[in-house]
């Protein structure tokens, strides 16, 4: 097994790269290497664009598994390689970029990750963020950097050490000490005083350490410093070590000094250290610290916290993002935090698309006070917390844990990685091909693939395939089976669609009920169902159908116009599947649906996929895109914006219906304009063309094959018939 690894920073230059954007990926890569070496051969690449495919070809020739682990944000991951690539990245916001800006497709992380088809991240929070933006079962796993083994022994602390005892730290760098230097003095004077040199520092009292880049606003370090100064303004037995991580010494120190001038004077000591610490020096800092402190707005994993806690240093940190995986009040002091809207950090438009988590300043200050009391007044309790921190990190980020997760991950995805002839590349100005072996959202289907399918359909009109086939199947039965496999009508879970459960206490409204499949399912769950349509014959037929099955809690309504005959806040479940594309004013209809929903009501909304609709335009009859049929094509982003603007909260997204996309494509190929006035799926009746029955039989047989389910999901992502949103009224 061959593991190629790459990060955008190297050992020879990392000292000068500290604090630069994404520099920490180098350290994550280094922590992974020993674990990967236990599973196979590891080769670190300088230039994956020129080296990866060479290694991949050599491995393929001898039948060896080969994969590139790219330690980088998704928009900087190599594309267009034959070698399979697994992105390894950190993330701390509650959604990933799922749109592009400035005509740059690489800004859309959801596109890139969907193309690669799998990923590794470092927290369950990030897993949830990715799946919420792509799909609920997207193959991504949390494997934190395995740092425990290195720090639990090398930086182990003496449990018999007296509280406040002096400890030594040797550094080769710049140091400012509030006991010696006036941190409010002129910058130039202070910078001359702290010229880099080797010096031995004495750490005493209760020592708090924070490690951060002062130029990174996400670290929110000013709160960390101000809360310390206020908590210990009259306590001389506390020390705060600010270990700065930045390649430019003067810029980093000047940024900290600017904040210091705004602080009240306090007796507590502040040490500002700008130096590259080797392993021994870093171990001294860990052993010399009583608490590791963090006040960030979000963390992808936070290596300093994990490293210090692995050595038994309790933490003071907010309970959000990655810290949720390994921090509680048994191993540290959890600072309260609250969400606030913000932009993705790489979004130059600064659009408020996601959320970060701001720590409460008062909670942080209280944590300082409580931690000092614990360290000085109750040493046994402090050492119990220390041992809990070490044990928690062993379960979180030891090499054994990472090895087991990696082994499971690569075993689960070995077939798809080995079968991939090439990696995808994003369509550029030339309309490049989308990766054919990787899951993709419908918006990724490039001009090459669409043209290929269109040529196939045009040729089918003249093909012998249209003159008959031996395979026969009922397309409706095959479609129903496909629908269930795609997540619909899950009777065991009581869900009409994933995340949309229906029960006996629900009042359900289905607008544009069609043939009544959703209505029947909801009635079978015991709910009361009101269903609406403009066709009185459909309403009567559906009512009889329900009565014949002993389902009596229902009422049918013929509705014309925007106003629904229901009271405000009267429905707990609202269904509008394949409706909005038929109406002149989708917003007005959706606002009416919001009006009748109770607080907390769930909404199930779907529309035909825009790419699917666009694809059919050259073949479909004129009636298909004319009133009262599909009068508009709704893009996925447009649908979600509409849902949110009307006051709903999106809970999940989905797509399905590749079977029906192909079935309708074959229908147009066979019938063309002869389809006449029966252009929509629910109006197409038997007898079916032999080609359609043949396709249905082929699809049914395909679904019976081992491993077909994973490919089925990929087909649904490649070109779905419908886009689905599950939302909630706030």
MARZASE-221924 format. One record per residue (C-alpha): x, y, z; residue in one letter. Coordinates in Angstrom, 2 decimals, m for minus. Layout:
residues N
east:north:up:resn
X:Y:Z:A
...
//
This chain:
residues 730
east:north:up:resn
0.00:0.00:0.00:X
1.52:3.33:m1.11:X
0.57:6.59:0.61:X
1.66:9.76:m1.17:X
1.43:12.80:1.11:X
1.70:16.49:0.35:X
1.32:19.83:2.13:X
2.18:23.25:0.77:X
4.99:23.73:3.33:X
8.25:21.82:3.85:X
10.53:21.06:6.81:X
13.34:23.23:5.43:X
11.21:26.37:5.32:X
8.58:25.90:8.03:X
10.44:28.05:10.60:X
10.12:31.04:8.27:X
6.56:30.15:7.30:X
5.03:30.13:10.79:X
1.80:32.10:10.91:X
1.30:32.08:7.16:X
m2.04:30.96:5.83:X
m2.49:27.18:6.19:X
1.00:26.64:7.69:X
m0.42:24.25:10.31:X
m1.18:21.64:7.62:X
2.54:20.83:7.65:X
2.36:19.80:11.31:X
m0.77:17.74:10.72:X
1.00:15.88:7.90:X
4.00:15.19:10.15:X
1.72:13.70:12.82:X
0.05:11.39:10.26:X
3.28:9.97:8.84:X
4.08:7.45:11.64:X
0.54:6.09:11.51:X
0.59:5.75:7.72:X
3.98:4.03:7.89:X
2.38:1.33:10.01:X
m0.11:0.72:7.17:X
2.18:0.96:4.15:X
4.90:2.91:2.37:X
4.85:6.70:2.72:X
6.33:9.08:0.13:X
6.26:12.83:0.68:X
5.84:14.76:m2.57:X
7.27:18.16:m3.41:X
5.11:18.69:m6.50:X
2.07:16.41:m6.73:X
1.22:17.68:m10.21:X
4.38:16.13:m11.66:X
5.10:13.31:m9.19:X
1.78:11.76:m8.14:X
0.83:10.16:m11.45:X
4.33:8.71:m11.88:X
4.09:6.92:m8.54:X
0.51:5.89:m9.29:X
1.49:4.33:m12.63:X
4.35:2.40:m11.03:X
2.05:1.07:m8.30:X
m0.65:0.15:m10.80:X
1.88:m1.83:m12.85:X
2.68:m4.03:m9.87:X
m0.89:m4.16:m8.56:X
m0.25:m1.98:m5.52:X
m2.81:0.34:m3.97:X
m1.76:4.03:m4.26:X
m3.46:7.18:m3.02:X
m2.47:10.81:m2.49:X
m3.41:12.40:0.83:X
m3.49:16.15:0.18:X
m3.18:18.12:3.43:X
m4.67:21.37:2.25:X
m7.90:23.39:2.08:X
m10.10:21.96:m0.71:X
m9.59:24.90:m3.08:X
m5.82:24.26:m3.06:X
m5.98:20.51:m3.64:X
m4.45:19.19:m6.90:X
m7.01:18.46:m9.60:X
m6.85:16.53:m12.84:X
m4.58:13.71:m11.63:X
m4.91:10.04:m12.49:X
m3.85:9.20:m8.94:X
m6.80:9.13:m6.52:X
m6.73:12.06:m4.11:X
m8.17:12.19:m0.59:X
m8.47:15.75:0.76:X
m7.36:16.10:4.39:X
m8.48:19.44:5.79:X
m9.66:21.31:8.88:X
m12.79:23.43:9.16:X
m14.45:25.41:11.94:X
m17.62:26.98:10.48:X
m21.09:25.45:10.46:X
m21.21:25.25:6.66:X
m18.64:24.95:3.90:X
m18.55:27.23:0.84:X
m21.19:25.80:m1.48:X
m21.31:28.57:m4.06:X
m18.77:30.21:m6.34:X
m17.89:33.87:m6.64:X
m15.97:36.02:m9.08:X
m16.45:33.31:m11.73:X
m14.04:31.04:m9.85:X
m15.45:27.51:m9.51:X
m12.70:26.50:m7.13:X
m14.25:28.70:m4.44:X
m17.12:26.19:m4.16:X
m15.80:23.55:m1.77:X
m18.90:21.41:m2.09:X
m18.17:20.99:m5.81:X
m14.55:20.06:m5.22:X
m15.25:17.60:m2.41:X
m18.11:16.02:m4.35:X
m15.77:15.52:m7.29:X
m13.17:13.78:m5.15:X
m15.93:11.71:m3.60:X
m14.47:11.35:m0.08:X
m12.45:13.31:2.47:X
m10.80:13.27:5.88:X
m11.23:16.05:8.42:X
m10.42:16.44:12.11:X
m13.66:16.94:14.04:X
m17.21:15.68:14.11:X
m18.31:19.31:13.83:X
m16.56:19.57:10.46:X
m18.07:16.24:9.35:X
m21.52:17.65:10.09:X
m20.76:20.91:8.27:X
m19.59:19.08:5.14:X
m22.50:16.66:5.06:X
m24.95:19.48:5.64:X
m23.63:21.22:2.53:X
m23.25:18.16:0.27:X
m25.37:15.22:1.41:X
m26.08:13.38:4.64:X
m24.09:10.26:3.73:X
m21.10:11.91:2.05:X
m18.03:9.72:2.79:X
m16.05:11.84:5.24:X
m14.45:10.79:8.52:X
m12.98:12.69:11.46:X
m9.39:11.63:12.21:X
m7.65:14.20:14.44:X
m3.91:14.66:14.14:X
m2.45:11.77:16.22:X
m0.30:13.78:18.63:X
m1.00:12.00:21.94:X
1.83:9.44:21.80:X
4.44:12.12:21.23:X
3.42:14.48:24.03:X
2.07:12.20:26.73:X
5.62:10.99:27.49:X
8.04:13.54:26.03:X
6.31:16.43:27.79:X
4.97:14.55:30.83:X
4.68:16.68:33.97:X
5.72:15.91:37.54:X
2.59:15.31:39.64:X
4.57:16.10:42.82:X
5.52:19.57:41.61:X
4.44:22.20:44.11:X
1.89:24.76:42.89:X
3.70:27.90:41.78:X
7.16:26.31:41.74:X
9.70:27.85:39.38:X
10.27:26.18:36.00:X
12.83:26.93:33.29:X
12.28:27.72:29.62:X
15.20:28.31:27.23:X
14.40:30.14:23.99:X
16.32:31.54:21.05:X
14.16:34.49:20.14:X
12.49:37.71:21.24:X
10.93:38.09:24.70:X
9.01:40.88:26.41:X
8.37:40.52:30.14:X
5.95:42.82:31.95:X
8.08:42.46:35.11:X
10.98:44.05:33.27:X
9.58:45.90:30.26:X
6.94:48.61:30.18:X
4.58:47.15:27.61:X
3.08:50.62:27.08:X
6.37:52.11:25.92:X
7.18:53.15:22.36:X
7.19:50.26:19.87:X
10.64:51.06:18.53:X
12.12:51.11:22.03:X
10.52:47.78:22.94:X
11.53:46.12:19.69:X
15.16:47.13:20.30:X
14.93:45.77:23.85:X
13.61:42.41:22.69:X
16.11:41.68:19.93:X
16.33:37.91:19.34:X
18.88:36.12:21.49:X
19.21:32.97:23.56:X
17.80:33.47:27.03:X
16.60:31.42:29.97:X
13.21:32.34:31.38:X
11.80:31.44:34.76:X
8.12:30.55:34.83:X
6.54:30.80:38.25:X
3.16:31.12:39.90:X
0.14:29.67:38.13:X
1.24:29.62:34.49:X
m1.26:30.05:31.66:X
m0.06:29.55:28.09:X
m1.69:30.63:24.83:X
m0.27:29.87:21.38:X
m1.61:31.82:18.42:X
m0.89:33.98:15.40:X
m1.74:37.57:16.39:X
m2.64:38.42:12.79:X
m5.38:35.77:12.71:X
m8.61:37.44:13.79:X
m10.29:34.07:14.28:X
m8.18:33.47:17.38:X
m9.93:36.30:19.27:X
m6.81:36.55:21.44:X
m7.57:40.06:22.71:X
m10.37:38.60:24.86:X
m7.93:36.05:26.24:X
m5.53:38.80:27.34:X
m8.09:41.29:28.66:X
m9.93:38.65:30.67:X
m6.61:37.54:32.21:X
m5.70:41.09:33.19:X
m9.07:41.80:34.77:X
m9.22:38.45:36.58:X
m5.72:38.85:38.06:X
m5.26:42.61:38.21:X
m4.31:42.28:41.89:X
m2.68:38.81:41.75:X
1.09:38.69:41.34:X
1.16:34.89:41.42:X
m0.17:34.39:37.88:X
1.73:34.38:34.59:X
0.37:34.48:31.05:X
2.75:33.24:28.33:X
1.79:34.51:24.90:X
3.67:32.29:22.44:X
3.37:34.12:19.12:X
3.37:32.15:15.88:X
4.25:34.41:12.96:X
7.09:34.69:10.47:X
7.49:38.47:10.94:X
8.74:39.19:14.48:X
8.22:42.95:14.44:X
4.75:42.77:12.95:X
3.62:40.13:15.45:X
4.96:41.92:18.53:X
3.66:45.31:17.37:X
0.17:43.84:17.03:X
0.27:42.56:20.63:X
1.69:45.80:22.01:X
m1.13:47.75:20.39:X
m3.61:45.74:22.45:X
m1.52:46.02:25.63:X
m1.74:49.81:25.63:X
m5.50:49.63:26.02:X
m5.31:47.42:29.13:X
m5.46:48.51:32.76:X
m2.34:47.91:34.80:X
m2.32:44.58:36.62:X
0.02:42.79:38.99:X
m0.09:39.54:37.01:X
2.87:38.85:34.73:X
2.66:38.74:30.93:X
5.43:37.12:28.88:X
5.41:37.71:25.13:X
7.60:35.14:23.35:X
8.41:35.13:19.64:X
10.72:32.19:18.91:X
10.81:28.92:17.03:X
10.89:26.23:19.71:X
12.53:22.91:18.95:X
11.09:19.74:20.45:X
12.99:20.06:23.74:X
12.07:23.73:24.17:X
8.45:23.09:23.32:X
8.43:20.28:25.88:X
9.78:22.73:28.48:X
6.91:25.10:27.73:X
4.36:22.31:28.07:X
5.87:21.06:31.34:X
6.07:24.61:32.65:X
2.39:25.35:32.04:X
m0.47:24.79:34.45:X
m3.22:25.58:31.93:X
m3.46:25.93:28.14:X
m5.84:28.72:27.10:X
m7.89:29.29:23.95:X
m10.53:31.93:23.20:X
m10.99:31.42:19.45:X
m14.15:31.86:17.40:X
m13.77:28.35:16.02:X
m11.22:25.56:15.68:X
m10.64:22.91:13.04:X
m8.94:20.83:15.75:X
m6.49:23.13:17.70:X
m3.15:21.35:17.86:X
m1.81:23.31:20.87:X
m4.79:22.32:23.02:X
m4.48:18.68:21.98:X
m0.71:18.62:22.55:X
m0.81:20.25:25.97:X
m3.79:18.16:27.12:X
m2.00:15.00:25.92:X
0.75:15.91:28.40:X
m1.81:16.40:31.16:X
m2.24:20.19:31.00:X
m5.91:21.07:31.62:X
m7.52:23.52:29.23:X
m9.51:26.72:29.43:X
m11.38:26.92:26.13:X
m14.83:27.49:24.64:X
m17.16:24.55:24.19:X
m17.68:24.77:20.45:X
m16.55:23.36:17.07:X
m13.69:20.85:17.32:X
m13.34:21.23:21.10:X
m16.72:19.55:21.52:X
m14.97:16.26:20.71:X
m12.51:16.36:23.60:X
m13.27:19.08:26.15:X
m15.62:18.95:29.11:X
m15.51:20.04:32.75:X
m13.65:16.89:33.83:X
m10.52:17.85:31.87:X
m10.71:21.63:31.80:X
m12.80:24.75:32.21:X
m15.40:25.11:29.46:X
m16.13:28.69:28.42:X
m19.64:29.44:27.22:X
m19.99:30.64:23.62:X
m22.78:31.77:21.32:X
m23.14:31.62:17.52:X
m22.97:34.69:15.32:X
m23.23:35.18:11.57:X
m20.05:35.73:9.59:X
m18.52:35.17:6.17:X
m16.33:32.29:5.05:X
m12.76:33.53:5.58:X
m11.79:33.16:1.91:X
m14.94:34.93:0.64:X
m13.74:38.34:m0.51:X
m17.37:39.47:m0.87:X
m17.74:39.16:2.93:X
m21.25:37.78:2.53:X
m22.83:36.47:5.75:X
m23.21:32.83:4.77:X
m22.11:30.88:7.83:X
m21.64:31.10:11.60:X
m18.79:31.18:14.07:X
m18.96:30.99:17.88:X
m17.97:33.89:20.10:X
m16.86:33.06:23.66:X
m18.53:34.95:26.50:X
m15.94:37.27:28.03:X
m17.41:36.99:31.54:X
m17.35:33.18:31.32:X
m13.70:33.31:30.27:X
m12.75:35.58:33.16:X
m14.63:33.33:35.62:X
m12.71:30.33:34.25:X
m9.42:32.08:34.99:X
m10.47:32.77:38.57:X
m11.75:29.23:39.18:X
m8.66:27.63:37.64:X
m6.28:29.57:39.88:X
m8.22:28.53:42.96:X
m8.16:24.90:41.86:X
m4.41:24.90:41.20:X
m3.43:26.61:44.46:X
m6.07:25.37:46.88:X
m6.90:21.85:45.72:X
m3.84:20.15:44.15:X
m5.39:16.63:44.23:X
m8.40:17.83:42.23:X
m6.06:19.60:39.80:X
m4.08:16.41:39.19:X
m7.28:14.43:38.69:X
m8.21:16.95:36.01:X
m4.72:16.57:34.55:X
m5.09:12.80:34.28:X
m8.55:13.20:32.74:X
m7.07:15.51:30.10:X
m4.39:12.96:29.22:X
m6.90:10.10:29.08:X
m9.37:12.06:27.01:X
m6.74:12.86:24.41:X
m5.58:9.24:24.29:X
m9.09:8.27:23.20:X
m9.25:11.24:20.85:X
m5.91:11.51:19.09:X
m3.61:8.58:19.84:X
m1.87:6.74:17.02:X
m3.84:3.58:17.79:X
m7.13:5.42:17.34:X
m5.98:7.11:14.12:X
m4.60:3.85:12.72:X
m7.89:2.03:13.27:X
m9.90:4.84:11.67:X
m7.58:5.11:8.67:X
m7.62:1.37:8.13:X
m11.41:1.28:8.24:X
m11.65:4.31:5.92:X
m9.35:2.89:3.24:X
m10.90:m0.55:3.41:X
m14.35:0.98:2.95:X
m13.24:2.99:m0.08:X
m10.59:0.72:m1.55:X
m12.73:m0.38:m4.49:X
m13.72:3.12:m5.60:X
m10.14:4.36:m5.25:X
m8.67:1.44:m7.18:X
m11.31:1.65:m9.91:X
m10.67:5.34:m10.59:X
m8.78:5.84:m13.86:X
m8.36:9.51:m13.22:X
m9.18:12.28:m10.88:X
m11.63:14.98:m11.85:X
m10.80:18.47:m12.86:X
m13.07:21.46:m12.63:X
m14.51:22.75:m15.91:X
m12.53:25.73:m17.09:X
m12.81:28.07:m20.02:X
m12.46:25.16:m22.39:X
m15.36:23.24:m20.86:X
m13.15:20.49:m19.46:X
m14.48:17.08:m18.62:X
m15.87:16.32:m15.21:X
m14.48:13.23:m13.49:X
m16.59:10.30:m14.65:X
m15.71:7.99:m11.75:X
m16.54:10.29:m8.87:X
m19.83:11.46:m7.38:X
m20.80:14.91:m8.60:X
m23.64:17.33:m8.16:X
m25.74:17.98:m11.23:X
m24.23:21.43:m11.71:X
m20.86:19.76:m12.36:X
m21.99:17.86:m15.45:X
m19.82:19.48:m18.12:X
m20.56:20.18:m21.74:X
m18.67:17.08:m22.86:X
m20.86:14.67:m20.90:X
m24.09:16.41:m21.84:X
m23.20:16.51:m25.52:X
m22.30:12.84:m25.37:X
m25.71:11.95:m23.92:X
m27.53:14.17:m26.39:X
m25.78:12.53:m29.34:X
m26.75:9.16:m27.92:X
m30.42:10.14:m27.68:X
m30.53:11.57:m31.19:X
m28.97:8.37:m32.52:X
m31.46:6.26:m30.59:X
m34.32:7.73:m32.59:X
m32.96:5.92:m35.61:X
m31.64:2.90:m33.72:X
m32.89:m0.68:m33.88:X
m33.22:m0.47:m30.10:X
m36.43:1.47:m30.63:X
m37.97:m1.29:m32.71:X
m38.30:m3.67:m29.79:X
m36.50:m5.36:m26.94:X
m36.62:m8.67:m25.16:X
m36.50:m7.23:m21.63:X
m39.81:m6.17:m20.13:X
m40.66:m4.53:m16.81:X
m43.31:m2.23:m15.38:X
m41.65:1.20:m15.32:X
m43.89:2.39:m12.48:X
m42.95:m0.55:m10.27:X
m39.25:m0.05:m11.04:X
m39.63:3.65:m10.30:X
m41.29:2.98:m6.96:X
m38.50:0.59:m5.99:X
m35.93:3.19:m6.98:X
m37.77:5.84:m4.98:X
m37.67:3.73:m1.82:X
m33.95:3.02:m2.32:X
m33.42:6.77:m2.66:X
m34.81:7.41:0.81:X
m38.53:7.87:0.22:X
m41.37:6.14:2.09:X
m39.27:4.65:4.88:X
m42.05:2.96:6.84:X
m39.65:1.55:9.44:X
m38.50:5.05:10.39:X
m41.86:6.69:9.70:X
m40.17:9.09:7.28:X
m41.63:10.20:3.97:X
m38.10:11.36:3.14:X
m34.93:11.43:5.24:X
m35.45:13.93:8.06:X
m39.19:14.31:7.37:X
m40.91:12.03:9.88:X
m44.70:11.79:10.04:X
m46.70:10.42:12.97:X
m50.18:10.00:14.35:X
m50.15:13.44:16.00:X
m49.34:15.29:12.79:X
m51.63:17.35:10.60:X
m50.26:17.12:7.07:X
m50.89:19.35:4.08:X
m49.89:18.15:0.60:X
m50.22:20.86:m2.06:X
m50.24:19.57:m5.62:X
m50.75:16.01:m4.43:X
m50.57:14.37:m7.88:X
m51.11:10.62:m7.78:X
m51.17:10.67:m3.97:X
m48.14:8.58:m3.05:X
m47.08:11.01:m0.30:X
m50.67:11.38:0.91:X
m51.11:7.62:1.18:X
m47.85:7.17:3.08:X
m48.71:9.91:5.58:X
m52.21:8.52:6.09:X
m50.73:5.08:6.73:X
m48.64:6.62:9.54:X
m51.90:7.67:11.22:X
m51.63:11.39:10.45:X
m54.56:13.56:9.39:X
m53.90:14.59:5.78:X
m55.35:17.49:3.80:X
m54.48:17.26:0.12:X
m54.97:19.83:m2.64:X
m54.85:19.92:m6.41:X
m56.38:21.93:m9.24:X
m57.81:18.75:m10.83:X
m61.10:17.66:m9.18:X
m60.86:14.20:m10.76:X
m57.53:13.59:m9.01:X
m58.97:14.68:m5.68:X
m61.98:12.37:m5.98:X
m59.89:9.41:m7.14:X
m57.39:9.85:m4.31:X
m60.18:10.12:m1.73:X
m61.69:6.83:m2.95:X
m58.27:5.19:m2.93:X
m57.73:6.12:0.73:X
m61.22:5.06:1.79:X
m60.83:1.67:0.15:X
m57.77:1.08:2.30:X
m59.54:2.04:5.51:X
m57.63:5.33:5.80:X
m60.28:7.81:6.94:X
m58.34:10.73:8.43:X
m58.18:12.83:5.27:X
m59.85:15.61:3.34:X
m59.40:16.59:m0.30:X
m59.60:20.15:m1.59:X
m59.79:21.57:m5.11:X
m57.71:24.74:m4.92:X
m57.28:27.38:m7.60:X
m55.26:30.50:m6.89:X
m52.80:31.39:m4.18:X
m55.00:31.40:m1.06:X
m55.30:28.11:0.82:X
m58.48:27.30:2.79:X
m56.66:26.64:6.06:X
m56.17:28.61:9.26:X
m52.87:30.17:10.26:X
m50.46:27.83:12.07:X
m52.70:24.80:11.55:X
m50.31:22.28:9.96:X
m47.35:20.44:11.49:X
m46.14:18.94:8.18:X
m46.30:20.65:4.77:X
m45.46:18.95:1.47:X
m44.90:20.72:m1.86:X
m43.16:18.29:m4.18:X
m42.76:19.23:m7.85:X
m45.15:22.19:m7.51:X
m43.19:25.45:m7.54:X
m42.09:25.00:m11.16:X
m45.77:25.07:m12.22:X
m46.79:28.40:m10.66:X
m46.35:31.98:m11.80:X
m45.27:33.23:m8.37:X
m43.40:30.57:m6.35:X
m42.68:33.03:m3.56:X
m46.36:33.84:m3.03:X
m47.21:30.13:m2.82:X
m44.37:29.40:m0.43:X
m45.34:32.31:1.82:X
m48.85:30.87:1.95:X
m47.43:27.50:2.94:X
m45.41:29.19:5.67:X
m48.56:30.93:6.90:X
m50.40:27.67:7.54:X
m47.43:25.97:9.23:X
m47.21:25.79:13.00:X
m44.07:27.01:14.76:X
m41.56:24.19:14.32:X
m43.51:22.69:11.41:X
m41.47:20.61:8.94:X
m41.55:21.32:5.20:X
m40.70:18.92:2.37:X
m40.09:20.84:m0.85:X
m38.78:19.55:m4.16:X
m38.40:20.84:m7.70:X
m37.06:19.28:m10.91:X
m33.29:19.55:m11.08:X
m32.25:22.51:m13.23:X
m29.60:20.57:m15.14:X
m32.08:17.77:m15.84:X
m34.65:20.25:m17.15:X
m32.09:22.05:m19.30:X
m30.87:18.76:m20.73:X
m34.40:17.80:m21.87:X
m35.12:21.04:m23.71:X
m33.87:19.91:m27.15:X
m35.99:16.75:m27.02:X
m39.14:17.50:m25.02:X
m42.43:18.39:m26.62:X
m43.37:22.06:m26.60:X
m46.11:21.39:m24.05:X
m43.59:20.24:m21.42:X
m42.33:23.79:m20.86:X
m45.68:25.55:m21.29:X
m48.56:26.25:m18.85:X
m49.87:24.47:m16.88:X
m46.73:22.33:m16.88:X
m43.17:23.49:m16.21:X
m43.20:27.26:m16.64:X
m39.84:27.84:m14.93:X
m36.51:26.18:m14.18:X
m35.36:26.69:m10.58:X
m31.66:26.47:m9.79:X
m30.65:24.79:m6.48:X
m29.27:28.02:m5.05:X
m32.41:29.87:m6.13:X
m34.62:27.31:m4.38:X
m32.67:27.49:m1.14:X
m32.64:31.29:m1.18:X
m36.40:31.28:m1.71:X
m36.95:28.89:1.19:X
m34.77:30.95:3.53:X
m36.22:34.30:2.42:X
m39.71:33.03:3.25:X
m38.67:32.42:6.84:X
m37.77:28.74:6.87:X
m34.62:27.12:8.20:X
m33.02:24.55:5.90:X
m32.29:21.32:7.78:X
m31.12:19.06:4.96:X
m30.80:18.77:1.20:X
m31.07:15.80:m1.09:X
m31.43:14.68:m4.68:X
m32.77:11.62:m6.37:X
m34.28:10.24:m9.57:X
m31.48:9.34:m11.99:X
m33.70:6.42:m13.05:X
m36.51:8.78:m14.03:X
m34.11:11.21:m15.70:X
m32.94:8.44:m18.00:X
m36.47:7.09:m18.43:X
m37.76:10.49:m19.58:X
m34.73:10.95:m21.83:X
m35.50:7.63:m23.52:X
m39.15:8.64:m23.71:X
m38.24:11.79:m25.64:X
m35.86:9.82:m27.85:X
m38.62:7.37:m28.71:X
m41.55:9.78:m28.96:X
m40.08:13.21:m29.65:X
m42.65:15.81:m30.56:X
m45.14:12.99:m31.09:X
m45.56:13.05:m27.31:X
m48.07:15.81:m27.94:X
m50.20:16.86:m25.01:X
m49.03:14.21:m22.52:X
m45.65:15.71:m21.67:X
m45.28:15.21:m17.92:X
m44.30:12.06:m16.13:X
m47.56:11.54:m14.27:X
m49.52:11.80:m17.54:X
m47.61:9.10:m19.42:X
m49.72:5.94:m19.41:X
m49.30:2.36:m20.69:X
m48.68:0.82:m23.08:X
m45.06:1.91:m22.77:X
m42.55:1.85:m25.59:X
m40.37:m1.32:m25.50:X
m37.28:0.82:m24.91:X
m38.79:2.17:m21.67:X
m39.63:m1.32:m20.45:X
m36.14:m2.47:m21.40:X
m34.55:0.36:m19.42:X
m36.73:m0.42:m16.41:X
m35.71:m4.08:m16.49:X
m32.03:m3.15:m16.85:X
m32.25:m0.79:m13.90:X
m34.04:m3.36:m11.75:X
m31.34:m5.93:m12.48:X
m28.62:m3.38:m11.80:X
m30.04:m2.63:m8.34:X
m29.83:m6.32:m7.45:X
m26.05:m6.38:m7.97:X
m23.68:m6.35:m4.96:X
m22.41:m2.84:m4.32:X
m25.04:m1.23:m6.53:X
m26.29:1.00:m3.73:X
m23.14:3.15:m3.68:X
m23.22:3.56:m7.45:X
m26.94:4.29:m7.23:X
m26.20:7.24:m4.93:X
m23.53:8.47:m7.32:X
m25.94:8.34:m10.25:X
m28.48:10.31:m8.23:X
m25.85:12.97:m7.58:X
m24.59:13.03:m11.15:X
m27.94:13.78:m12.75:X
m30.95:13.68:m10.44:X
m34.49:14.22:m11.55:X
m35.31:16.28:m8.44:X
m33.74:18.44:m5.76:X
m35.21:18.13:m2.27:X
m35.08:20.41:0.76:X
m36.29:19.57:4.25:X
m36.89:22.79:6.19:X
m38.41:23.94:9.44:X
m40.47:26.94:10.43:X
m38.66:28.81:13.19:X
//
